[in-house]
Amino acid sequence: MTTPVSAPVQNRTMITLSIMLATVIQALDGTIANVALPHMQGSLSASQDQITWVLTSFIVASAIATPLTGWLCDRFGQKRVFLASVAGFTLASVLCGLSMSLAQIVAARLLQGVFGAALVPLSQAVLLEINPREKHGSAMAVWGMGVMIGPILGPTLGGWLTDSYSWRWVFLINVPVGALAFYGIWRYIRTDLPRRGMRFDMFGFATLSLAIGALQMLLDRGEQNDWFASTETWIEAVVLAVSLAYFVAHTAFTRPEQSFFDYRLLKNSNYVTGLLFIFIVGMVLFATRALTPSLLQGLLGYPAMTAGLVTAPSGLGTMLAMMVVGRLTGKVDTRLLLGTGFLITAFSLWQMSGFSLEMTPSLVVWSGVVQGIGLGLVFVPLSAATFATLPGAMRAQGTAIYSLMRNIGSSIGIAIVQTLLVRNTQIAHASLATHIDPANPVLNNSVNADVLNLAAPEGWAALNGEVTRQAAMIAYVDDFWLMMICTALVLPLLILIRPPRKEAASAAPGHAAME
């Protein structure tokens, strides 16, 4: 085996900048289009049910294409796959911005998902390769900031572009950034990792794709279809179960070099534990990001821009924590950093469980900052520890599965909290309604007499609206309690993480030569 050669500092800096530009636009597009949906709906003459396919198509296509990253890099080379992904994603963004019908934009979003799937895992793999092992913590801090900026700034940036210009600029903004990323990757990345000659396992890919696609469809459309009261949900569940069973059986009885998924990854305890933790992080991070804007806008009446500004400081907490922890990774026990991060995240969710209809924006800001710090402390050492003992030749597939688990965790987390939000709102509404007494003097005092005049239908409607609002607040608080408990429950699993032995660390491939 040849000794890895360190990339020159100048090239390493330019490579990092180029690949992070690609990562940021992919991470942004997962959330930036959400606030523009009402504008798209009117422009494209689509119904409420139809316009959600703009989001669903991107998520499903990205999830299905992500596991392909390892094989594509082995077959065509990491640099070529990176360039093709950036070019395809940028072109698909142009097509999204120019779409004149629902069918056109859904097709363009499918292309965006397919081409963008490799960007996040490839950026992580390249950063691990071009940096020596002692700098992996700092490298993962940079990568984490790029990945986290999407769900944090996406809704705010999307709202500003939509209000100031047009919903089309939500997609067209990717063009100059994508062009810069493409040039940087083409100019500065020179060589690729050695190829292993992986055979494309069509049956393995087909069954895994069906399973992932069915799972994403079930999660994205389950609440809308009233879950298993719908035939569609049952079909998706059956397809998921059958496809996954075939994939597991096929992988178990196929040699690793001929299988689509190299099951030897699962023999690395650090890697498997990292997958479990990133699944939980995906659940907590994206579920919170999905709940907070709807709470602020739906219950407290915040404008979209104000809601974005109130939640954005959490990103500052994340970036600050990542910059600090990037220097500590490798010097402080990884389990201590992770334990501290999860405890801080749990504390922030406890703060959120104190949200009320009378709260001030400062509570939202500070609880968000605390949560950002906690997640920042988790994200960097978790990424470094997950890949610390993984051979360099397996990183492309390893990072792809890592990103896939984060995305699946986020989809499951969002589906759970949204379902519980609807159901707990109904339960709380029924409970509160039993305590409504028309003779209650609060309903008949001079302040409420005009609005809550129970002698008129409008008074009953106003009263029902207020009860629903209170019930929804209770349901939001219940969701925050659930996420806090889930975060606390993973703490004992930290004992499964083992720091790499010095001899193993020195023997493992460090980074690719990219001169």
C-alpha positions as a printed NumPy array, in Angstrom:
array([[  0.   ,   0.   ,   0.   ],
       [  1.39 ,   3.41 ,  -0.91 ],
       [  1.822,   5.974,   1.817],
       [ -0.854,   8.667,   1.646],
       [  0.376,  12.064,   0.704],
       [ -1.052,  15.112,   2.433],
       [ -2.783,  17.636,   0.26 ],
       [ -1.099,  21.051,   0.118],
       [ -2.64 ,  23.551,   2.541],
       [ -3.773,  25.829,  -0.28 ],
       [ -5.475,  22.991,  -2.134],
       [ -7.002,  21.651,   1.05 ],
       [ -8.569,  25.027,   1.765],
       [ -9.959,  25.415,  -1.758],
       [-11.225,  21.816,  -1.84 ],
       [-12.981,  22.351,   1.484],
       [-14.594,  25.579,   0.288],
       [-15.734,  24.023,  -2.997],
       [-17.271,  20.877,  -1.554],
       [-18.969,  22.789,   1.264],
       [-20.663,  25.089,  -1.255],
       [-22.125,  21.961,  -2.86 ],
       [-23.171,  20.602,   0.536],
       [-24.878,  23.843,   1.576],
       [-27.095,  24.095,  -1.516],
       [-28.18 ,  20.467,  -1.132],
       [-28.91 ,  20.906,   2.588],
       [-30.797,  24.142,   1.921],
       [-33.056,  22.577,  -0.707],
       [-34.412,  20.115,   1.817],
       [-36.239,  22.938,   3.634],
       [-36.004,  26.151,   1.606],
       [-38.991,  25.288,  -0.599],
       [-41.373,  24.674,   2.328],
       [-42.373,  28.311,   2.843],
       [-42.822,  28.842,  -0.899],
       [-45.42 ,  26.076,  -1.311],
       [-48.496,  28.366,  -1.038],
       [-47.07 ,  30.617,  -3.763],
       [-46.275,  27.61 ,  -5.977],
       [-49.759,  26.239,  -5.418],
       [-51.392,  29.325,  -6.887],
       [-48.877,  29.755,  -9.698],
       [-49.078,  26.119, -10.822],
       [-52.846,  25.724, -10.233],
       [-52.32 ,  22.797,  -7.849],
       [-54.392,  21.61 ,  -4.912],
       [-53.089,  21.431,  -1.335],
       [-52.661,  17.665,  -1.668],
       [-50.867,  17.888,  -5.02 ],
       [-48.364,  20.61 ,  -4.116],
       [-46.869,  18.48 ,  -1.318],
       [-45.369,  16.265,  -4.043],
       [-42.831,  19.066,  -4.565],
       [-41.373,  18.078,  -1.176],
       [-42.134,  14.349,  -1.253],
       [-40.536,  13.748,  -4.672],
       [-37.238,  15.336,  -3.565],
       [-37.099,  13.379,  -0.284],
       [-37.953,  10.01 ,  -1.848],
       [-35.547,  10.394,  -4.798],
       [-32.713,  11.502,  -2.509],
       [-33.284,   8.612,  -0.102],
       [-33.309,   6.02 ,  -2.893],
       [-30.19 ,   7.388,  -4.628],
       [-28.057,   7.875,  -1.494],
       [-26.954,   4.21 ,  -1.111],
       [-25.684,   4.283,  -4.717],
       [-22.857,   6.65 ,  -3.759],
       [-20.351,   3.961,  -2.801],
       [-20.757,   1.926,  -5.981],
       [-20.752,   4.995,  -8.243],
       [-17.486,   6.243,  -6.723],
       [-15.889,   2.824,  -7.137],
       [-17.091,   2.534, -10.738],
       [-16.531,   6.053, -12.069],
       [-14.255,   7.717,  -9.509],
       [-15.035,  10.094,  -6.691],
       [-14.209,  13.275,  -8.594],
       [-16.362,  12.386, -11.615],
       [-19.324,  11.481,  -9.424],
       [-18.92 ,  14.728,  -7.477],
       [-18.791,  16.815, -10.664],
       [-21.762,  15.017, -12.208],
       [-23.769,  15.447,  -8.997],
       [-23.081,  19.189,  -8.765],
       [-23.785,  19.771, -12.474],
       [-26.971,  17.68 , -12.413],
       [-28.238,  19.293,  -9.225],
       [-27.613,  22.797, -10.596],
       [-29.318,  22.003, -13.909],
       [-32.287,  20.459, -12.062],
       [-32.523,  23.654,  -9.98 ],
       [-32.81 ,  25.686, -13.191],
       [-35.561,  23.358, -14.412],
       [-37.402,  23.789, -11.092],
       [-37.225,  27.573, -11.42 ],
       [-38.514,  27.47 , -14.997],
       [-41.322,  24.96 , -14.388],
       [-44.748,  25.993, -15.657],
       [-46.788,  23.037, -14.376],
       [-46.949,  20.709, -11.39 ],
       [-45.726,  17.741, -13.449],
       [-42.675,  19.682, -14.601],
       [-41.601,  20.809, -11.145],
       [-42.146,  17.356,  -9.605],
       [-40.   ,  15.807, -12.368],
       [-37.321,  18.452, -11.81 ],
       [-37.395,  17.861,  -8.043],
       [-36.934,  14.129,  -8.668],
       [-33.795,  14.974, -10.646],
       [-32.645,  17.284,  -7.862],
       [-33.02 ,  14.477,  -5.351],
       [-31.192,  11.932,  -7.521],
       [-28.212,  14.176,  -8.301],
       [-28.073,  15.794,  -4.863],
       [-28.089,  12.514,  -2.929],
       [-24.321,  12.018,  -3.193],
       [-23.283,  15.566,  -2.268],
       [-23.463,  15.307,   1.533],
       [-21.813,  11.856,   1.926],
       [-19.149,  12.693,  -0.658],
       [-18.262,  15.973,   1.046],
       [-17.856,  14.122,   4.333],
       [-15.71 ,  11.403,   2.74 ],
       [-13.459,  13.917,   0.95 ],
       [-12.909,  15.971,   4.111],
       [-11.869,  12.832,   5.988],
       [ -9.471,  11.937,   3.173],
       [ -7.708,  15.267,   2.687],
       [ -7.127,  15.906,   6.394],
       [ -4.739,  14.009,   8.672],
       [ -6.395,  12.023,  11.441],
       [ -5.541,  14.565,  14.137],
       [ -7.554,  17.191,  12.218],
       [-10.64 ,  15.05 ,  11.612],
       [-12.474,  16.807,  14.45 ],
       [-11.968,  20.233,  12.87 ],
       [-12.888,  18.837,   9.443],
       [-16.123,  17.377,  10.781],
       [-16.889,  20.718,  12.433],
       [-16.717,  22.412,   9.029],
       [-18.803,  19.656,   7.457],
       [-21.35 ,  19.787,  10.281],
       [-21.823,  23.542,   9.881],
       [-22.557,  23.043,   6.185],
       [-25.074,  20.274,   6.852],
       [-26.806,  22.07 ,   9.742],
       [-27.138,  25.422,   7.989],
       [-29.816,  24.01 ,   5.681],
       [-32.605,  23.219,   8.155],
       [-31.715,  26.345,  10.172],
       [-31.545,  29.024,   7.476],
       [-33.624,  27.356,   4.763],
       [-37.079,  28.596,   5.845],
       [-35.813,  32.134,   6.548],
       [-33.968,  32.467,   3.241],
       [-36.857,  30.851,   1.352],
       [-39.36 ,  33.263,   2.9  ],
       [-37.222,  36.301,   2.048],
       [-36.653,  35.215,  -1.576],
       [-40.334,  34.395,  -2.061],
       [-41.595,  37.662,  -0.548],
       [-38.978,  39.905,  -2.165],
       [-38.762,  38.294,  -5.598],
       [-40.554,  35.073,  -6.58 ],
       [-40.764,  31.449,  -5.484],
       [-38.668,  30.597,  -8.565],
       [-35.618,  32.22 ,  -6.954],
       [-35.756,  29.615,  -4.199],
       [-34.3  ,  27.282,  -6.843],
       [-32.437,  29.701,  -9.129],
       [-30.27 ,  30.887,  -6.21 ],
       [-28.469,  27.526,  -6.521],
       [-27.066,  28.344,  -9.974],
       [-24.16 ,  30.687,  -9.085],
       [-23.277,  28.658,  -5.986],
       [-23.355,  25.414,  -7.951],
       [-21.172,  26.911, -10.684],
       [-18.527,  27.973,  -8.135],
       [-18.609,  24.54 ,  -6.49 ],
       [-18.233,  22.784,  -9.858],
       [-15.215,  24.898, -10.814],
       [-13.516,  24.381,  -7.458],
       [-13.973,  20.602,  -7.513],
       [-12.768,  20.385, -11.14 ],
       [ -9.784,  22.644, -10.501],
       [ -8.45 ,  21.432,  -7.164],
       [ -9.35 ,  17.759,  -6.694],
       [ -6.692,  15.917,  -8.688],
       [ -6.771,  12.208,  -7.909],
       [ -9.154,   9.558,  -6.643],
       [ -9.057,   6.761,  -4.099],
       [ -8.057,   3.286,  -5.383],
       [-11.066,   1.398,  -6.745],
       [-12.159,  -1.962,  -5.363],
       [-13.913,  -3.239,  -8.491],
       [-17.345,  -3.515,  -6.872],
       [-19.928,  -5.357,  -8.942],
       [-23.288,  -3.66 ,  -9.317],
       [-25.857,  -5.743,  -7.48 ],
       [-29.081,  -4.97 ,  -9.331],
       [-31.292,  -7.151,  -7.139],
       [-29.866,  -5.659,  -3.943],
       [-30.28 ,  -2.112,  -5.23 ],
       [-33.832,  -2.747,  -6.473],
       [-35.049,  -4.271,  -3.195],
       [-33.347,  -1.616,  -1.036],
       [-34.727,   1.174,  -3.244],
       [-38.251,  -0.238,  -3.004],
       [-37.949,  -0.503,   0.776],
       [-36.604,   3.042,   1.2  ],
       [-39.118,   4.515,  -1.256],
       [-42.042,   2.755,   0.448],
       [-40.854,   3.889,   3.888],
       [-40.507,   7.51 ,   2.804],
       [-43.91 ,   7.505,   1.095],
       [-45.505,   5.941,   4.173],
       [-43.963,   8.539,   6.487],
       [-44.561,  11.561,   4.252],
       [-48.191,  10.74 ,   3.377],
       [-49.255,   8.689,   6.404],
       [-50.773,  11.512,   8.439],
       [-52.527,  12.903,   5.371],
       [-53.996,   9.431,   4.637],
       [-54.983,   8.778,   8.28 ],
       [-52.287,   6.121,   8.467],
       [-53.573,   2.533,   8.35 ],
       [-57.127,   3.586,   7.709],
       [-55.899,   4.083,   4.133],
       [-55.316,   1.374,   1.522],
       [-52.292,   3.318,   0.247],
       [-50.567,   3.064,   3.632],
       [-51.149,  -0.685,   3.792],
       [-49.707,  -1.146,   0.298],
       [-46.628,   0.894,   1.246],
       [-46.198,  -1.11 ,   4.476],
       [-46.409,  -4.441,   2.645],
       [-43.948,  -3.302,  -0.041],
       [-41.587,  -2.089,   2.699],
       [-41.734,  -5.357,   4.65 ],
       [-41.366,  -7.657,   1.627],
       [-38.601,  -5.622,  -0.049],
       [-36.624,  -5.271,   3.167],
       [-36.909,  -9.001,   3.895],
       [-35.648,  -9.863,   0.397],
       [-32.791,  -7.35 ,   0.724],
       [-31.643,  -8.678,   4.106],
       [-31.782, -12.307,   2.946],
       [-30.018, -11.503,  -0.328],
       [-27.253,  -9.533,   1.418],
       [-26.713, -12.226,   4.045],
       [-26.103, -14.93 ,   1.412],
       [-24.039, -12.834,  -1.028],
       [-20.304, -12.266,  -0.808],
       [-19.5  ,  -8.682,   0.344],
       [-17.599,  -7.788,  -2.84 ],
       [-20.616,  -8.824,  -4.927],
       [-23.33 ,  -7.308,  -2.715],
       [-24.796,  -3.84 ,  -3.086],
       [-24.37 ,  -3.315,   0.665],
       [-21.093,  -4.387,   2.262],
       [-22.347,  -5.945,   5.49 ],
       [-18.801,  -5.867,   6.885],
       [-19.616,  -2.266,   7.819],
       [-21.905,  -3.653,  10.518],
       [-18.988,  -5.498,  12.15 ],
       [-17.497,  -2.145,  13.186],
       [-19.056,  -1.38 ,  16.575],
       [-18.192,   2.332,  16.483],
       [-19.808,   2.699,  13.075],
       [-22.997,   0.87 ,  14.089],
       [-23.276,   2.903,  17.301],
       [-22.721,   6.086,  15.276],
       [-25.599,   5.111,  12.974],
       [-27.885,   4.718,  15.971],
       [-26.882,   8.079,  17.429],
       [-27.187,   9.993,  14.146],
       [-30.649,   8.448,  13.742],
       [-31.644,   9.965,  17.107],
       [-30.007,  13.307,  16.236],
       [-31.969,  13.372,  12.963],
       [-35.2  ,  12.72 ,  14.847],
       [-34.632,  15.461,  17.432],
       [-33.11 ,  18.105,  15.145],
       [-35.573,  17.963,  12.27 ],
       [-38.633,  17.259,  14.41 ],
       [-37.902,  20.385,  16.447],
       [-37.279,  22.379,  13.275],
       [-40.648,  21.18 ,  11.927],
       [-42.576,  22.013,  15.111],
       [-41.229,  25.424,  16.089],
       [-42.173,  27.471,  12.972],
       [-45.73 ,  26.105,  12.922],
       [-46.075,  26.847,  16.645],
       [-44.854,  30.428,  16.23 ],
       [-46.89 ,  31.18 ,  13.112],
       [-50.008,  29.12 ,  13.805],
       [-50.526,  29.76 ,  17.518],
       [-48.629,  32.969,  18.288],
       [-49.317,  34.755,  14.996],
       [-45.687,  35.469,  14.084],
       [-45.086,  36.448,  10.433],
       [-42.932,  33.966,   8.504],
       [-39.929,  36.301,   8.494],
       [-40.173,  36.977,  12.239],
       [-40.48 ,  33.25 ,  12.98 ],
       [-37.343,  32.664,  10.927],
       [-35.422,  35.385,  12.737],
       [-36.467,  34.05 ,  16.15 ],
       [-35.349,  30.485,  15.344],
       [-32.172,  31.409,  13.418],
       [-30.004,  32.085,  16.544],
       [-30.002,  28.352,  17.248],
       [-27.694,  28.103,  14.26 ],
       [-25.266,  30.479,  15.944],
       [-25.166,  28.197,  18.979],
       [-24.484,  25.214,  16.735],
       [-21.655,  26.925,  14.853],
       [-20.061,  28.227,  18.043],
       [-20.132,  24.76 ,  19.633],
       [-18.745,  23.139,  16.489],
       [-15.812,  25.546,  16.295],
       [-14.92 ,  24.818,  19.93 ],
       [-15.495,  21.07 ,  19.9  ],
       [-13.591,  20.669,  16.632],
       [-10.425,  21.583,  18.545],
       [-11.308,  19.32 ,  21.471],
       [-12.029,  16.186,  19.442],
       [ -9.125,  13.793,  19.846],
       [ -7.949,  15.538,  23.021],
       [-11.003,  14.947,  25.22 ],
       [-12.81 ,  11.612,  25.599],
       [-15.398,  11.409,  22.835],
       [-17.962,   9.912,  25.208],
       [-17.635,  12.902,  27.528],
       [-18.267,  15.339,  24.661],
       [-21.235,  13.325,  23.395],
       [-22.701,  12.928,  26.882],
       [-22.415,  16.675,  27.51 ],
       [-24.013,  17.438,  24.159],
       [-26.973,  15.119,  24.704],
       [-27.535,  16.46 ,  28.232],
       [-27.555,  20.058,  26.951],
       [-29.947,  19.059,  24.151],
       [-32.251,  17.367,  26.681],
       [-32.124,  20.502,  28.853],
       [-33.135,  22.686,  25.882],
       [-36.107,  20.409,  25.181],
       [-37.078,  20.705,  28.853],
       [-37.005,  24.494,  28.377],
       [-39.256,  24.093,  25.317],
       [-41.697,  22.061,  27.385],
       [-42.31 ,  25.327,  29.26 ],
       [-43.564,  27.11 ,  26.13 ],
       [-46.944,  28.827,  26.491],
       [-49.244,  31.108,  24.562],
       [-48.052,  34.048,  26.666],
       [-44.301,  33.461,  26.261],
       [-41.937,  36.114,  24.939],
       [-39.635,  35.598,  21.918],
       [-36.626,  35.511,  24.256],
       [-37.602,  32.041,  25.549],
       [-37.7  ,  30.703,  21.984],
       [-34.349,  32.323,  21.174],
       [-32.493,  31.085,  24.243],
       [-33.879,  27.561,  24.204],
       [-32.92 ,  27.397,  20.517],
       [-29.39 ,  28.627,  21.245],
       [-28.998,  26.04 ,  24.019],
       [-30.26 ,  23.282,  21.735],
       [-27.912,  24.463,  18.988],
       [-24.96 ,  24.237,  21.388],
       [-25.978,  20.738,  22.442],
       [-26.38 ,  19.451,  18.898],
       [-23.102,  21.089,  17.893],
       [-21.32 ,  19.244,  20.701],
       [-22.868,  15.98 ,  19.497],
       [-22.505,  16.306,  15.737],
       [-18.733,  16.773,  15.437],
       [-17.373,  14.107,  17.821],
       [-20.076,  11.697,  16.666],
       [-18.981,  12.02 ,  13.025],
       [-15.31 ,  11.657,  13.967],
       [-15.914,   8.653,  16.242],
       [-18.159,   6.877,  13.732],
       [-15.448,   6.787,  11.067],
       [-12.381,   6.642,  13.339],
       [-11.881,   2.888,  12.865],
       [-13.44 ,   2.496,   9.407],
       [-11.001,   1.675,   6.572],
       [-10.627,   4.449,   4.009],
       [-11.788,   2.187,   1.162],
       [-15.181,   1.788,   2.856],
       [-15.758,   5.486,   3.6  ],
       [-17.786,   6.358,   0.485],
       [-20.389,   3.682,   1.238],
       [-20.108,   4.318,   4.983],
       [-20.817,   8.045,   4.678],
       [-23.742,   7.33 ,   2.323],
       [-25.412,   4.999,   4.844],
       [-24.631,   7.507,   7.614],
       [-26.458,  10.273,   5.708],
       [-29.294,   7.89 ,   4.874],
       [-29.812,   7.03 ,   8.559],
       [-29.889,  10.734,   9.445],
       [-32.534,  11.353,   6.767],
       [-34.63 ,   8.345,   7.792],
       [-34.413,   9.458,  11.416],
       [-35.618,  12.929,  10.476],
       [-38.518,  11.518,   8.429],
       [-39.611,   9.211,  11.243],
       [-39.21 ,  11.963,  13.846],
       [-41.286,  14.446,  11.858],
       [-43.972,  11.836,  11.15 ],
       [-44.207,  10.889,  14.845],
       [-44.407,  14.424,  16.24 ],
       [-46.876,  15.583,  13.595],
       [-49.14 ,  12.58 ,  14.208],
       [-48.984,  13.034,  17.971],
       [-49.592,  16.761,  17.554],
       [-52.874,  16.145,  15.718],
       [-54.072,  13.38 ,  18.011],
       [-53.041,  15.032,  21.285],
       [-54.715,  18.25 ,  20.169],
       [-57.963,  16.331,  19.715],
       [-57.579,  14.597,  23.099],
       [-56.74 ,  17.835,  24.918],
       [-59.606,  19.646,  23.166],
       [-62.091,  17.011,  24.331],
       [-60.722,  17.18 ,  27.874],
       [-60.816,  20.981,  28.05 ],
       [-64.304,  21.136,  26.535],
       [-65.716,  19.092,  29.412],
       [-64.744,  21.904,  31.787],
       [-66.527,  24.64 ,  29.834],
       [-69.42 ,  25.997,  31.907],
       [-71.599,  28.731,  30.359],
       [-72.234,  30.015,  33.872],
       [-68.542,  30.629,  34.469],
       [-68.137,  34.323,  35.347],
       [-64.929,  34.492,  33.256],
       [-67.042,  33.988,  30.134],
       [-69.469,  36.685,  31.141],
       [-67.261,  39.475,  32.433],
       [-67.112,  42.816,  30.658],
       [-63.847,  42.011,  28.906],
       [-65.015,  38.777,  27.275],
       [-68.729,  39.511,  26.956],
       [-68.53 ,  40.801,  23.387],
       [-66.139,  38.172,  21.998],
       [-67.447,  35.17 ,  23.913],
       [-71.14 ,  35.963,  23.755],
       [-72.557,  32.46 ,  24.061],
       [-75.987,  33.717,  23.068],
       [-74.671,  34.042,  19.491],
       [-73.093,  31.39 ,  17.196],
       [-70.053,  33.642,  16.749],
       [-69.408,  33.486,  20.497],
       [-69.384,  29.684,  20.501],
       [-67.075,  29.683,  17.472],
       [-64.667,  32.062,  19.23 ],
       [-64.744,  29.932,  22.362],
       [-64.079,  26.767,  20.359],
       [-61.182,  28.488,  18.593],
       [-59.583,  29.44 ,  21.904],
       [-60.032,  25.925,  23.31 ],
       [-58.421,  24.497,  20.147],
       [-55.542,  26.935,  20.509],
       [-54.947,  25.919,  24.12 ],
       [-55.237,  22.234,  23.209],
       [-52.677,  22.64 ,  20.416],
       [-50.243,  24.272,  22.846],
       [-50.601,  21.294,  25.178],
       [-49.924,  18.952,  22.247],
       [-46.753,  20.872,  21.298],
       [-45.512,  20.644,  24.892],
       [-46.188,  16.881,  24.885],
       [-44.041,  16.525,  21.748],
       [-41.157,  18.405,  23.36 ],
       [-41.406,  16.139,  26.428],
       [-41.275,  13.058,  24.18 ],
       [-38.147,  14.273,  22.371],
       [-36.492,  15.104,  25.688],
       [-37.115,  11.566,  26.942],
       [-35.789,  10.039,  23.692],
       [-32.63 ,  12.143,  23.963],
       [-32.046,  11.12 ,  27.586],
       [-32.632,   7.424,  26.852],
       [-29.685,   7.194,  24.428],
       [-27.144,   8.311,  27.047],
       [-26.461,   4.77 ,  28.395],
       [-25.537,   3.7  ,  24.841],
       [-22.399,   5.853,  25.035],
       [-20.617,   2.907,  26.686],
       [-20.742,   1.151,  23.282],
       [-18.369,   3.713,  21.757],
       [-14.73 ,   2.685,  21.963],
       [-11.846,   5.068,  21.195],
       [ -9.643,   3.667,  18.407],
       [ -6.46 ,   1.902,  19.48 ],
       [ -3.35 ,   3.856,  18.603],
       [ -1.965,   1.067,  16.475],
       [ -5.259,   0.781,  14.578],
       [ -5.449,   4.5  ,  14.053],
       [ -1.939,   4.679,  12.671],
       [ -2.523,   1.699,  10.403],
       [ -5.797,   2.972,   8.965],
       [ -5.604,   4.943,   5.729],
       [ -5.352,   8.61 ,   6.446],
       [ -6.328,  10.655,   3.428],
       [ -6.146,  10.576,  -0.312],
       [ -3.57 ,  12.392,  -2.352],
       [ -5.315,  15.242,  -4.081],
       [ -2.513,  17.258,  -5.497]])
